[in-house]
Amino acid sequence: MGRGHRHTTKDDRMAQCLARGMTYEQTGKAAGVCARTVFRRMEEPEFRNYFQKLRLNIAERTISALAAASITSLRKLKRLLENDSYQVQLSAAKSILDLAFKASLIIRADHSHDENIINLGEEIRARVAEVDEPIFPQCLSPEGESLPRNLTE
């Protein structure tokens, strides 16, 4: 690379190791070269671009896997809203609201230029404030008292 030739097996190995977060020294050992060779390769634009593409690919796959796990996690949290324990229900509810609020902030940051993006955090707060039915109708507080009918009581 950089010298008019295609990347080698060692180049592939170095780029893969670097993309996974290994140090130059660790990468050199894994690829059978010295750390200085890794450093020199990283100074070459072709190799650096190749490494960055690999790193981006790993990041995209990781995000996809996290998104899939998030769906499973959210389903689990929703099931916990029906748990017999008030503490478990409250913890699940807080987690869901917290995650929804954080997601709204990320969406706003990513689309701050788009006036049509709904501020999910404000919408969630408004919906929670409008609740006429108790969030946990069958629950009692830890002290055995009935819960308020809405969050403003």
C-alpha positions as semicolon CSV with decimal commas, in nm:
position;residue;x (nm);y (nm);z (nm)
1;M;0,000;0,000;0,000
2;G;0,132;0,346;-0,063
3;R;0,411;0,191;-0,268
4;G;0,188;0,102;-0,561
5;H;0,110;-0,253;-0,452
6;R;-0,198;-0,421;-0,310
7;H;-0,221;-0,489;0,059
8;T;-0,063;-0,807;0,187
9;T;-0,184;-1,068;0,433
10;K;0,020;-0,887;0,699
11;D;-0,147;-0,559;0,603
12;D;-0,487;-0,727;0,638
13;R;-0,391;-0,863;0,978
14;M;-0,255;-0,528;1,095
15;A;-0,565;-0,338;0,982
16;Q;-0,796;-0,591;1,149
17;C;-0,604;-0,578;1,474
18;L;-0,594;-0,200;1,478
19;A;-0,964;-0,180;1,392
20;R;-1,037;-0,395;1,697
21;G;-0,846;-0,153;1,919
22;M;-0,511;-0,325;1,962
23;T;-0,200;-0,115;2,021
24;Y;0,073;-0,086;1,759
25;E;0,289;-0,323;1,963
26;Q;0,012;-0,582;2,001
27;T;-0,074;-0,547;1,633
28;G;0,288;-0,595;1,530
29;K;0,318;-0,913;1,734
30;A;-0,007;-1,051;1,591
31;A;0,097;-0,969;1,233
32;G;0,459;-1,076;1,270
33;V;0,608;-0,728;1,223
34;C;0,756;-0,467;1,454
35;A;0,553;-0,181;1,600
36;R;0,748;0,067;1,386
37;T;0,621;-0,108;1,070
38;V;0,265;-0,071;1,197
39;F;0,330;0,298;1,261
40;R;0,474;0,345;0,910
41;R;0,177;0,169;0,752
42;M;-0,062;0,396;0,941
43;E;0,116;0,696;0,789
44;E;0,029;0,568;0,441
45;P;-0,308;0,712;0,324
46;E;-0,416;0,395;0,140
47;F;-0,353;0,174;0,441
48;R;-0,510;0,425;0,681
49;N;-0,822;0,443;0,462
50;Y;-0,840;0,063;0,454
51;F;-0,808;0,051;0,833
52;Q;-1,078;0,319;0,876
53;K;-1,318;0,126;0,651
54;L;-1,263;-0,187;0,859
55;R;-1,315;0,007;1,180
56;L;-1,637;0,160;1,045
57;N;-1,760;-0,184;0,942
58;I;-1,695;-0,320;1,291
59;A;-1,872;-0,021;1,447
60;E;-2,176;-0,068;1,220
61;R;-2,199;-0,439;1,304
62;T;-2,167;-0,361;1,674
63;I;-2,444;-0,101;1,656
64;S;-2,668;-0,350;1,475
65;A;-2,606;-0,613;1,742
66;L;-2,674;-0,360;2,019
67;A;-2,997;-0,251;1,850
68;A;-3,115;-0,612;1,836
69;A;-3,024;-0,663;2,203
70;S;-3,201;-0,338;2,291
71;I;-3,528;-0,469;2,151
72;T;-3,495;-0,784;2,360
73;S;-3,405;-0,576;2,667
74;L;-3,703;-0,346;2,619
75;R;-3,937;-0,644;2,593
76;K;-3,794;-0,775;2,919
77;L;-3,841;-0,437;3,087
78;K;-4,201;-0,423;2,965
79;R;-4,265;-0,768;3,114
80;L;-4,115;-0,648;3,442
81;L;-4,384;-0,379;3,458
82;E;-4,622;-0,667;3,538
83;N;-4,404;-0,815;3,815
84;D;-4,559;-0,869;4,159
85;S;-4,291;-0,658;4,325
86;Y;-4,357;-0,284;4,343
87;Q;-3,982;-0,218;4,349
88;V;-3,925;-0,421;4,032
89;Q;-4,211;-0,241;3,854
90;L;-4,089;0,100;3,964
91;S;-3,733;0,022;3,855
92;A;-3,852;-0,101;3,514
93;A;-4,073;0,205;3,466
94;K;-3,790;0,441;3,556
95;S;-3,555;0,258;3,320
96;I;-3,800;0,279;3,031
97;L;-3,865;0,650;3,087
98;D;-3,494;0,720;3,123
99;L;-3,410;0,533;2,803
100;A;-3,691;0,705;2,612
101;F;-3,571;1,045;2,729
102;K;-3,210;0,970;2,632
103;A;-3,324;0,844;2,292
104;S;-3,512;1,170;2,237
105;L;-3,197;1,367;2,316
106;I;-2,996;1,163;2,068
107;I;-3,261;1,209;1,801
108;R;-3,269;1,583;1,866
109;A;-2,890;1,607;1,849
110;D;-2,873;1,406;1,527
111;H;-3,160;1,599;1,366
112;S;-3,134;1,941;1,528
113;H;-3,178;2,100;1,185
114;D;-3,507;1,917;1,118
115;E;-3,809;2,104;1,258
116;N;-4,036;1,803;1,206
117;I;-3,859;1,583;1,464
118;I;-4,079;1,535;1,770
119;N;-3,917;1,593;2,106
120;L;-3,996;1,251;2,252
121;G;-3,884;1,350;2,601
122;E;-4,142;1,628;2,623
123;E;-4,410;1,404;2,473
124;I;-4,339;1,130;2,728
125;R;-4,347;1,377;3,017
126;A;-4,679;1,517;2,891
127;R;-4,832;1,170;2,859
128;V;-4,715;1,068;3,206
129;A;-4,863;1,387;3,352
130;E;-5,199;1,311;3,186
131;V;-5,228;0,962;3,334
132;D;-5,573;0,923;3,489
133;E;-5,531;0,560;3,576
134;P;-5,266;0,453;3,823
135;I;-4,951;0,332;3,655
136;F;-4,941;0,029;3,885
137;P;-5,307;-0,026;3,981
138;Q;-5,247;-0,352;4,171
139;C;-4,948;-0,219;4,363
140;L;-4,900;-0,095;4,710
141;S;-4,612;0,116;4,824
142;P;-4,341;-0,055;5,030
143;E;-4,525;0,069;5,340
144;G;-4,849;-0,101;5,226
145;E;-5,028;0,220;5,127
146;S;-5,219;0,258;4,802
147;L;-5,039;0,446;4,530
148;P;-5,176;0,782;4,410
149;R;-5,404;0,776;4,105
150;N;-5,167;0,999;3,908
151;L;-4,821;1,145;3,945
152;T;-4,941;1,489;4,061
153;E;-5,125;1,373;4,376
